[in-house]
Amino acid sequence: MVDITEIFLYLFLGTFSGILAGLFGIGGGIIIIPALFFTFGYLGFEQEIISHMVIGTSLGIIVFSSISSTYSHNRRKVVVWDLIKIVGPSIFIGLAL
């Protein structure tokens, strides 16, 4: 069962990170990664898996953020899809290795 404290921590973390990112133009990861380490430790997760959980959580957030950003840029017609078609296969090959 999810505790109200846990929900509050995640909401505060996301809000704080978003405000700093908007005000100063810093990446959310500068705030999110250390804060997730602290939060997961505070919530009692095992020390051996916290780093894996933080990286997985961060990557999961990046996926949705990237999709949203691509959609927004595509609506403004500023994505050069012809270039993506050329570079894309190399990216997938590098990803697989």
N, C-alpha and C positions, 0 to 999 in steps of 0.2 A: 504494500500500500504506500502511495506517495504521501509524504508528510508536507504540510503547508509551508514549513520552513524551507524545504527543498525547492518547492515551486517559487517561493519568494526569492531565494538565492539566484535561481536561473533567470527570473524576470529582471532582477536588479542587475545582474551581470550583463545581460543582453542590452538593457537600456543604457547602462553606464558606458559600455563599449561603443554602442552606436552614437552616443552623444560625443564622446571623445573623438571618434572617427570623423564625425561631421564637423566638429569645431576645429580640429587640428589636422585633419587629413591623414591621420595615422591609420595603419591597418588594424583591424579589430583583433588580429592574432596577437598583437603586442600586449593586449589586455586579457583576451580570452584564454590563451594558453596557461599563463601563470595562475589566473583565477580558477580555471578548471582543476589544476593540480591541487590548489588549496581546498576548493569545494569538495572534490572527490575524497580527499583525505579527511576533511571535516565530517563527511557523511559516512565514514567508516569503511570505505573500500580498501581492499588489500593493497599494500604498497607495491607489490610485484606487478600488478596489472594496471595501476593508475596511468602510467605513461602511455600504454596502449589504448586505454579508454580516452585519454585526452586527444591523442592523435586521431583516433577514429571519429570522435565527436567533431573535432575541427574539420576534418575532411568531409564529413557529412554535411556540415554547415556550408562549406565551400561549394559543394555540388549545387545546392539550391540557390546560393548567391550568384554563382556563375550563370546558371540558367536564366535567372531573373535579369541579370545584367545583359546577357546576349539578346534576350527578347526585347529589352528596352532599347538597346543600340540598333537592333534590326528594325524596330518601328521607326526610328529616325533615319533609316537607310544609310547608316555609316559603317556597316559591316561589309568588307570586301570579300564576298563569298568565293569569287574566283581564286583569290589568294588562299583562302581556307582549303579549297579543293586541292591545291598544289601542295600545301604544307601538311594537311591533315594526315595523309598516309604515313609520312615520316614520324609524326607525333604518335600514331598508333603503334608503329614498329618500335619506337623507343619505349613506349609504355609497356609493351609486351616483354621487352628485354629486362 
